[in-house]
Amino acid sequence: MFDNLSDKLDKAFHILKGHGKITEVNVADTLKEVRRALLDADVNFKIAKDFTSRVKDKAIGQDVLTTLQPGQLMVKLVKDELTELMGGDAAGVNLSGNPSVILMSGLQGSGKTTFSGKLANFLKTKKNKKPLLVACDIYRPAAINQLHVVGEQIGVEVYSEPDNKNAVSIAENAIKHAKANGFNVVIVDTAGRLAVDEEMMTEIANVHKAIQPQETLFVVDSMTGQDAVNTAKAFNDRLDFDGVVLTKLDGDTRGGAAISIKSVVNKPIKFIGTGEKMEAIDVFYPARMAERILGMGDVVSLVERAQEQYDEEEARKLQKKIAKNEFGFDDFLTQIQQVKKMGNMKDLVGMIPGAGKALKDVEIEDDAFKHIEAIIHSMTPAERTKPALLDAKRKLRIAKGSGTDIQQVNQLLKQFDQMSKMMKMMQGAGGKNLMRMMGGMKGMRP
């Protein structure tokens, strides 16, 4: 995510390395490179120019703090300005209605229908809501079926009228259905349209007027960069939406849309899509995104994802097993499954400070655990419970059964042994056991 921009900003800050004071000369050189990096990221020229001017005004003549180097101080100034440029504080979704009505709008192919499902799943699992998905795309072939498939996947009901070609009446009837059946959130998925298509824009304006949604979201593909920003402005002039959703952010190496869009349309980015899975949705936090762009990681988001997979009862059972030296490969496999539920591996690595930079040339696949899982699944139940049983003959059988080699099996056993010893140490003096670690994590809220 934003790899190219992060690399270029990092190189820009190296200009200040070794200087004891930020001066007009060295800051100008640095900000020239920062502006160039932003333009390469497809940020609007005026926005990039104004951005660097504000940073320059704050930086000129500032003495370096006793614990900071000039480069570090410049990074902080850029981070603060990036945070403000992207919206400052996180903007929540308005769920005040009964039911709360959320209208989805956007271009064709922006990922609107998929995101509607992700949002429904998010509100169901994270906000304890009972959402209803509404199929108002009356033009695209199989659009209604697609939403039904998504709804079935996440266990959310979908309201549709396949023979009705009036989007306004479908939306109105869906809200009546929601009120009669206890749904407290209605997510209306509309047809994709072009801002220049007067007939289609009139239709969504009519839907908006008829159902009076508490929240109107504009969904845009972040990979289209400055085009996404221009389209958002055209839609906002007509629809006056409440917030932006950036999809496919996991594939965006530039970041121009995320950085520019708030400044252009003066509407906050509320959610981002970070993958294909229904769980791949995040609330947009400008400060956290600024830190990720600058290679600082995003520990708070990483901890929050870990908390979502944290089961207190399972942690107690695990603690007892570790204390009795009974931690086996079945338990290890369970931990791997929990990590996989947290999101795609490249995204997780990017949240660890410094890791994204250190591993920038390393391709991290979503199936990074496949060899480990294959090896463990090739073990017998007894071998998974008691790894000490694994002699040379058994290892050879496991390697053949898992499609790996004996070196990979030995490497896994070595890593498992080291991890078991480390977890055993966590049980030791000072009360720094697993339960206290996890308990501490639960307190780490933004």
LOTI-355148 format. One record per residue (C-alpha): residue number from 1; residue in three letters; x, y, z. Coordinates in nm, 2 decimals. Example, Ala and Ser with C-alpha at 12.3 -4.5 7.8 and 13.67 -1.06 7.14 Angstrom:
1|ALA|1.23|-0.45|0.78
2|SER|1.37|-0.11|0.71
***
This chain:
1|MET|0.00|0.00|0.00
2|PHE|0.15|0.33|-0.11
3|ASP|0.49|0.16|-0.16
4|ASN|0.62|0.40|-0.42
5|LEU|0.52|0.71|-0.23
6|SER|0.67|0.58|0.09
7|ASP|1.01|0.51|-0.08
8|LYS|1.03|0.85|-0.24
9|LEU|0.94|1.03|0.09
10|ASP|1.20|0.83|0.27
11|LYS|1.47|0.94|0.02
12|ALA|1.36|1.30|0.05
13|PHE|1.41|1.30|0.43
14|HIS|1.77|1.16|0.38
15|ILE|1.87|1.51|0.26
16|LEU|1.85|1.64|0.61
17|LYS|2.05|1.36|0.76
18|GLY|2.35|1.49|0.96
19|HIS|2.23|1.85|0.98
20|GLY|2.19|2.00|1.33
21|LYS|1.94|2.26|1.24
22|ILE|1.66|2.29|0.99
23|THR|1.75|2.59|0.76
24|GLU|1.58|2.75|0.46
25|VAL|1.83|2.58|0.23
26|ASN|1.81|2.22|0.34
27|VAL|1.43|2.24|0.40
28|ALA|1.38|2.37|0.05
29|ASP|1.58|2.08|-0.10
30|THR|1.38|1.83|0.11
31|LEU|1.04|1.98|0.03
32|LYS|1.12|1.99|-0.34
33|GLU|1.16|1.61|-0.33
34|VAL|0.85|1.57|-0.11
35|ARG|0.65|1.77|-0.37
36|ARG|0.79|1.56|-0.65
37|ALA|0.70|1.24|-0.46
38|LEU|0.34|1.37|-0.42
39|LEU|0.31|1.46|-0.78
40|ASP|0.44|1.11|-0.88
41|ALA|0.17|0.97|-0.65
42|ASP|-0.09|1.15|-0.87
43|VAL|-0.17|1.42|-0.62
44|ASN|-0.31|1.74|-0.77
45|PHE|-0.03|2.00|-0.83
46|LYS|-0.20|2.28|-0.64
47|ILE|-0.26|2.05|-0.34
48|ALA|0.10|1.93|-0.34
49|LYS|0.23|2.29|-0.37
50|ASP|0.01|2.42|-0.09
51|PHE|0.10|2.12|0.13
52|THR|0.48|2.18|0.10
53|SER|0.43|2.55|0.16
54|ARG|0.26|2.48|0.49
55|VAL|0.53|2.24|0.60
56|LYS|0.80|2.49|0.50
57|ASP|0.63|2.77|0.70
58|LYS|0.63|2.54|1.01
59|ALA|0.98|2.41|0.96
60|ILE|1.19|2.72|0.88
61|GLY|1.43|2.81|1.17
62|GLN|1.30|2.54|1.41
63|ASP|1.57|2.42|1.64
64|VAL|1.61|2.04|1.66
65|LEU|1.47|1.90|1.97
66|THR|1.72|1.73|2.20
67|THR|1.59|1.38|2.12
68|LEU|1.54|1.44|1.75
69|GLN|1.74|1.48|1.43
70|PRO|1.64|1.73|1.16
71|GLY|1.50|1.44|0.94
72|GLN|1.29|1.31|1.22
73|LEU|1.14|1.66|1.29
74|MET|1.06|1.70|0.93
75|VAL|0.89|1.36|0.92
76|LYS|0.68|1.47|1.22
77|LEU|0.58|1.79|1.04
78|VAL|0.49|1.61|0.72
79|LYS|0.30|1.34|0.92
80|ASP|0.09|1.61|1.09
81|GLU|0.02|1.79|0.76
82|LEU|-0.07|1.46|0.58
83|THR|-0.31|1.38|0.87
84|GLU|-0.48|1.72|0.83
85|LEU|-0.49|1.69|0.45
86|MET|-0.67|1.35|0.47
87|GLY|-0.93|1.47|0.72
88|GLY|-0.77|1.50|1.06
89|ASP|-1.00|1.28|1.27
90|ALA|-1.18|0.96|1.17
91|ALA|-1.54|1.02|1.06
92|GLY|-1.79|0.77|1.17
93|VAL|-2.10|0.65|0.98
94|ASN|-2.43|0.81|1.08
95|LEU|-2.66|0.53|1.22
96|SER|-2.92|0.76|1.39
97|GLY|-3.23|0.66|1.19
98|ASN|-3.48|0.38|1.26
99|PRO|-3.39|0.22|1.04
100|SER|-3.07|0.39|0.94
101|VAL|-3.06|0.42|0.56
102|ILE|-2.73|0.41|0.38
103|LEU|-2.73|0.49|0.01
104|MET|-2.43|0.36|-0.20
105|SER|-2.33|0.56|-0.51
106|GLY|-2.04|0.54|-0.75
107|LEU|-1.90|0.45|-1.10
108|GLN|-1.95|0.13|-1.27
109|GLY|-1.68|-0.12|-1.16
110|SER|-1.58|0.07|-0.85
111|GLY|-1.66|-0.23|-0.63
112|LYS|-1.99|-0.09|-0.49
113|THR|-2.19|-0.41|-0.46
114|THR|-1.90|-0.60|-0.30
115|PHE|-1.84|-0.31|-0.06
116|SER|-2.21|-0.30|0.03
117|GLY|-2.17|-0.66|0.15
118|LYS|-1.85|-0.57|0.34
119|LEU|-2.03|-0.28|0.51
120|ALA|-2.33|-0.50|0.60
121|ASN|-2.09|-0.76|0.75
122|PHE|-1.90|-0.49|0.94
123|LEU|-2.22|-0.34|1.09
124|LYS|-2.34|-0.69|1.18
125|THR|-2.02|-0.82|1.34
126|LYS|-1.87|-0.50|1.49
127|LYS|-2.17|-0.28|1.57
128|ASN|-2.42|-0.56|1.65
129|LYS|-2.67|-0.43|1.39
130|LYS|-2.93|-0.62|1.18
131|PRO|-2.87|-0.49|0.83
132|LEU|-3.08|-0.54|0.52
133|LEU|-2.92|-0.52|0.17
134|VAL|-3.13|-0.38|-0.11
135|ALA|-3.07|-0.46|-0.48
136|CYS|-3.15|-0.14|-0.67
137|ASP|-2.92|-0.20|-0.96
138|ILE|-3.19|-0.26|-1.23
139|TYR|-2.95|-0.23|-1.53
140|ARG|-2.65|-0.45|-1.49
141|PRO|-2.70|-0.82|-1.58
142|ALA|-2.68|-1.05|-1.28
143|ALA|-2.64|-0.76|-1.04
144|ILE|-2.93|-0.88|-0.82
145|ASN|-2.79|-1.23|-0.82
146|GLN|-2.44|-1.10|-0.72
147|LEU|-2.59|-0.92|-0.42
148|HIS|-2.78|-1.23|-0.31
149|VAL|-2.46|-1.43|-0.33
150|VAL|-2.28|-1.17|-0.12
151|GLY|-2.57|-1.17|0.13
152|GLU|-2.58|-1.55|0.16
153|GLN|-2.20|-1.55|0.22
154|ILE|-2.23|-1.31|0.52
155|GLY|-2.57|-1.42|0.65
156|VAL|-2.75|-1.10|0.57
157|GLU|-3.10|-1.08|0.40
158|VAL|-3.12|-0.92|0.06
159|TYR|-3.44|-0.74|-0.05
160|SER|-3.50|-0.74|-0.43
161|GLU|-3.78|-0.71|-0.68
162|PRO|-3.64|-0.86|-1.00
163|ASP|-3.94|-0.76|-1.22
164|ASN|-3.96|-0.40|-1.09
165|LYS|-3.76|-0.15|-1.31
166|ASN|-3.82|0.15|-1.08
167|ALA|-3.53|0.20|-0.84
168|VAL|-3.72|0.45|-0.63
169|SER|-4.02|0.22|-0.55
170|ILE|-3.78|-0.07|-0.48
171|ALA|-3.59|0.14|-0.23
172|GLU|-3.91|0.27|-0.07
173|ASN|-4.06|-0.08|-0.04
174|ALA|-3.74|-0.21|0.11
175|ILE|-3.75|0.04|0.39
176|LYS|-4.11|-0.06|0.46
177|HIS|-4.00|-0.42|0.47
178|ALA|-3.71|-0.33|0.71
179|LYS|-3.95|-0.15|0.95
180|ALA|-4.19|-0.44|0.95
181|ASN|-3.92|-0.70|1.01
182|GLY|-3.69|-0.55|1.27
183|PHE|-3.40|-0.44|1.05
184|ASN|-3.22|-0.14|1.19
185|VAL|-2.99|-0.06|0.90
186|VAL|-3.08|-0.05|0.53
187|ILE|-2.80|-0.05|0.27
188|VAL|-2.92|0.05|-0.07
189|ASP|-2.69|-0.07|-0.35
190|THR|-2.76|0.13|-0.67
191|ALA|-2.65|0.10|-1.03
192|GLY|-2.31|0.23|-1.13
193|ARG|-2.33|0.54|-1.34
194|LEU|-2.12|0.81|-1.50
195|ALA|-2.13|1.17|-1.38
196|VAL|-2.20|1.28|-1.73
197|ASP|-2.50|1.05|-1.77
198|GLU|-2.78|1.29|-1.70
199|GLU|-3.06|1.03|-1.69
200|MET|-2.88|0.80|-1.45
201|MET|-2.77|1.09|-1.22
202|THR|-3.14|1.20|-1.21
203|GLU|-3.24|0.86|-1.11
204|ILE|-3.01|0.84|-0.81
205|ALA|-3.10|1.19|-0.71
206|ASN|-3.47|1.08|-0.71
207|VAL|-3.39|0.78|-0.50
208|HIS|-3.20|1.00|-0.26
209|LYS|-3.49|1.25|-0.24
210|ALA|-3.74|0.97|-0.18
211|ILE|-3.57|0.77|0.09
212|GLN|-3.39|1.06|0.27
213|PRO|-3.08|0.85|0.37
214|GLN|-2.89|0.92|0.69
215|GLU|-2.57|0.85|0.50
216|THR|-2.48|0.87|0.13
217|LEU|-2.15|0.71|0.05
218|PHE|-1.95|0.76|-0.28
219|VAL|-1.76|0.44|-0.36
220|VAL|-1.45|0.49|-0.58
221|ASP|-1.16|0.28|-0.70
222|SER|-0.85|0.43|-0.54
223|MET|-0.62|0.29|-0.81
224|THR|-0.77|0.54|-1.06
225|GLY|-0.58|0.82|-0.87
226|GLN|-0.66|1.17|-0.98
227|ASP|-0.95|1.05|-1.20
228|ALA|-1.11|0.92|-0.88
229|VAL|-1.08|1.27|-0.72
230|ASN|-1.23|1.44|-1.03
231|THR|-1.52|1.19|-1.04
232|ALA|-1.59|1.24|-0.67
233|LYS|-1.62|1.62|-0.72
234|ALA|-1.86|1.57|-1.01
235|PHE|-2.08|1.34|-0.81
236|ASN|-2.07|1.56|-0.50
237|ASP|-2.18|1.86|-0.70
238|ARG|-2.49|1.67|-0.80
239|LEU|-2.56|1.44|-0.50
240|ASP|-2.39|1.62|-0.20
241|PHE|-2.28|1.28|-0.05
242|ASP|-2.17|1.25|0.31
243|GLY|-1.85|1.05|0.28
244|VAL|-1.61|0.86|0.05
245|VAL|-1.52|0.49|0.04
246|LEU|-1.19|0.40|-0.12
247|THR|-1.18|0.04|-0.26
248|LYS|-0.88|-0.16|-0.37
249|LEU|-0.65|0.04|-0.15
250|ASP|-0.44|-0.28|-0.10
251|GLY|-0.33|-0.26|-0.47
252|ASP|-0.27|0.12|-0.47
253|THR|0.11|0.19|-0.47
254|ARG|0.07|0.56|-0.53
255|GLY|-0.19|0.70|-0.29
256|GLY|-0.30|1.01|-0.48
257|ALA|-0.67|0.96|-0.42
258|ALA|-0.64|0.90|-0.05
259|ILE|-0.43|1.21|-0.01
260|SER|-0.62|1.45|-0.24
261|ILE|-0.99|1.36|-0.22
262|LYS|-1.08|1.53|0.12
263|SER|-0.92|1.86|0.01
264|VAL|-1.11|1.86|-0.32
265|VAL|-1.46|1.76|-0.22
266|ASN|-1.44|1.86|0.15
267|LYS|-1.60|1.53|0.24
268|PRO|-1.42|1.27|0.47
269|ILE|-1.30|0.93|0.37
270|LYS|-1.50|0.70|0.59
271|PHE|-1.40|0.35|0.49
272|ILE|-1.14|0.17|0.29
273|GLY|-1.14|-0.17|0.12
274|THR|-0.82|-0.36|0.17
275|GLY|-0.88|-0.69|0.00
276|GLU|-1.13|-0.93|-0.16
277|LYS|-1.26|-1.10|0.16
278|MET|-1.58|-0.97|0.32
279|GLU|-1.37|-0.89|0.63
280|ALA|-1.14|-0.66|0.43
281|ILE|-1.29|-0.33|0.54
282|ASP|-1.14|-0.07|0.77
283|VAL|-1.25|0.26|0.92
284|PHE|-1.03|0.53|0.77
285|TYR|-0.80|0.69|1.03
286|PRO|-0.61|0.98|0.87
287|ALA|-0.33|0.98|1.14
288|ARG|-0.28|0.60|1.11
289|MET|-0.27|0.62|0.73
290|ALA|-0.01|0.91|0.74
291|GLU|0.21|0.70|0.97
292|ARG|0.19|0.40|0.73
293|ILE|0.27|0.63|0.43
294|LEU|0.58|0.74|0.62
295|GLY|0.69|0.39|0.71
296|MET|0.60|0.42|1.08
297|GLY|0.36|0.12|1.07
298|ASP|0.02|0.11|1.24
299|VAL|0.05|-0.07|1.57
300|VAL|-0.30|0.04|1.70
301|SER|-0.48|-0.11|1.40
302|LEU|-0.27|-0.43|1.43
303|VAL|-0.36|-0.46|1.80
304|GLU|-0.73|-0.40|1.72
305|ARG|-0.73|-0.68|1.46
306|ALA|-0.56|-0.91|1.71
307|GLN|-0.83|-0.83|1.97
308|GLU|-1.10|-0.93|1.73
309|GLN|-0.96|-1.28|1.71
310|TYR|-0.88|-1.29|2.08
311|ASP|-1.09|-1.55|2.27
312|GLU|-1.04|-1.52|2.65
313|GLU|-1.15|-1.88|2.72
314|GLU|-0.92|-2.02|2.45
315|ALA|-0.63|-1.81|2.59
316|ARG|-0.69|-1.97|2.94
317|LYS|-0.68|-2.32|2.79
318|LEU|-0.36|-2.23|2.60
319|GLN|-0.20|-2.09|2.91
320|LYS|-0.26|-2.41|3.09
321|LYS|-0.11|-2.62|2.81
322|ILE|0.20|-2.40|2.79
323|ALA|0.24|-2.43|3.17
324|LYS|0.23|-2.81|3.14
325|ASN|0.45|-2.83|2.83
326|GLU|0.15|-2.96|2.64
327|PHE|0.15|-2.70|2.36
328|GLY|0.13|-2.90|2.04
329|PHE|0.10|-2.85|1.66
330|ASP|-0.28|-2.85|1.68
331|ASP|-0.26|-2.54|1.91
332|PHE|0.00|-2.39|1.67
333|LEU|-0.24|-2.45|1.38
334|THR|-0.52|-2.27|1.57
335|GLN|-0.29|-1.97|1.62
336|ILE|-0.21|-1.96|1.25
337|GLN|-0.58|-1.96|1.16
338|GLN|-0.64|-1.67|1.39
339|VAL|-0.35|-1.47|1.23
340|LYS|-0.50|-1.55|0.88
341|LYS|-0.83|-1.41|0.99
342|MET|-0.67|-1.07|1.07
343|GLY|-0.62|-0.99|0.70
344|ASN|-0.38|-1.04|0.41
345|MET|-0.02|-1.08|0.52
346|LYS|0.13|-0.79|0.32
347|ASP|-0.12|-0.55|0.49
348|LEU|-0.03|-0.69|0.84
349|VAL|0.34|-0.66|0.77
350|GLY|0.29|-0.29|0.67
351|MET|0.14|-0.23|1.01
352|ILE|0.47|-0.33|1.19
353|PRO|0.70|-0.02|1.22
354|GLY|1.00|-0.07|0.99
355|ALA|0.89|-0.40|0.85
356|GLY|0.74|-0.27|0.53
357|LYS|1.07|-0.10|0.45
358|ALA|1.28|-0.39|0.55
359|LEU|1.07|-0.64|0.34
360|LYS|0.99|-0.40|0.05
361|ASP|1.15|-0.64|-0.21
362|VAL|1.01|-0.95|-0.05
363|GLU|0.69|-1.08|-0.21
364|ILE|0.45|-1.18|0.08
365|GLU|0.17|-1.40|-0.04
366|ASP|-0.16|-1.46|0.13
367|ASP|-0.08|-1.83|0.13
368|ALA|0.25|-1.78|0.32
369|PHE|0.14|-2.05|0.57
370|LYS|0.05|-2.31|0.32
371|HIS|0.37|-2.52|0.36
372|ILE|0.35|-2.50|0.74
373|GLU|-0.01|-2.61|0.73
374|ALA|0.06|-2.89|0.48
375|ILE|0.34|-3.03|0.71
376|ILE|0.12|-3.02|1.02
377|HIS|-0.17|-3.18|0.84
378|SER|0.07|-3.46|0.73
379|MET|0.14|-3.55|1.09
380|THR|-0.06|-3.81|1.29
381|PRO|-0.27|-3.69|1.58
382|ALA|-0.02|-3.84|1.82
383|GLU|0.27|-3.65|1.64
384|ARG|0.09|-3.32|1.66
385|THR|0.03|-3.37|2.03
386|LYS|0.38|-3.49|2.11
387|PRO|0.64|-3.34|1.87
388|ALA|0.91|-3.54|2.05
389|LEU|0.79|-3.85|1.86
390|LEU|0.92|-3.71|1.53
391|ASP|1.23|-3.91|1.45
392|ALA|1.41|-3.92|1.11
393|LYS|1.18|-4.18|0.96
394|ARG|0.86|-3.99|1.06
395|LYS|1.01|-3.66|0.93
396|LEU|1.08|-3.82|0.59
397|ARG|0.72|-3.95|0.57
398|ILE|0.58|-3.61|0.67
399|ALA|0.80|-3.44|0.40
400|LYS|0.67|-3.67|0.13
401|GLY|0.31|-3.64|0.25
402|SER|0.32|-3.26|0.25
403|GLY|0.50|-3.21|-0.08
404|THR|0.80|-3.04|0.10
405|ASP|1.15|-3.15|0.18
406|ILE|1.32|-3.27|0.50
407|GLN|1.49|-2.93|0.55
408|GLN|1.15|-2.75|0.56
409|VAL|1.02|-3.00|0.81
410|ASN|1.33|-2.96|1.03
411|GLN|1.31|-2.58|1.00
412|LEU|0.95|-2.58|1.12
413|LEU|1.03|-2.81|1.41
414|LYS|1.32|-2.58|1.51
415|GLN|1.10|-2.27|1.49
416|PHE|0.82|-2.45|1.69
417|ASP|1.07|-2.55|1.96
418|GLN|1.20|-2.19|1.99
419|MET|0.85|-2.05|2.00
420|SER|0.75|-2.31|2.27
421|LYS|1.05|-2.21|2.49
422|MET|0.96|-1.84|2.44
423|MET|0.60|-1.90|2.54
424|LYS|0.71|-2.10|2.84
425|MET|0.93|-1.80|2.95
426|MET|0.63|-1.57|2.93
427|GLN|0.48|-1.78|3.21
428|GLY|0.77|-1.70|3.44
429|ALA|0.84|-1.45|3.72
430|GLY|0.68|-1.11|3.73
431|GLY|0.34|-1.23|3.61
432|LYS|0.42|-1.16|3.24
433|ASN|0.22|-1.45|3.12
434|LEU|0.00|-1.47|2.81
435|MET|-0.32|-1.37|2.99
436|ARG|-0.17|-1.05|3.12
437|MET|-0.02|-0.97|2.78
438|MET|-0.36|-1.01|2.61
439|GLY|-0.53|-0.82|2.89
440|GLY|-0.29|-0.53|2.84
441|MET|-0.37|-0.54|2.47
442|LYS|-0.74|-0.49|2.54
443|GLY|-0.66|-0.16|2.70
444|MET|-0.47|-0.03|2.39
445|ARG|-0.75|0.18|2.24
446|PRO|-0.70|0.48|2.02
***
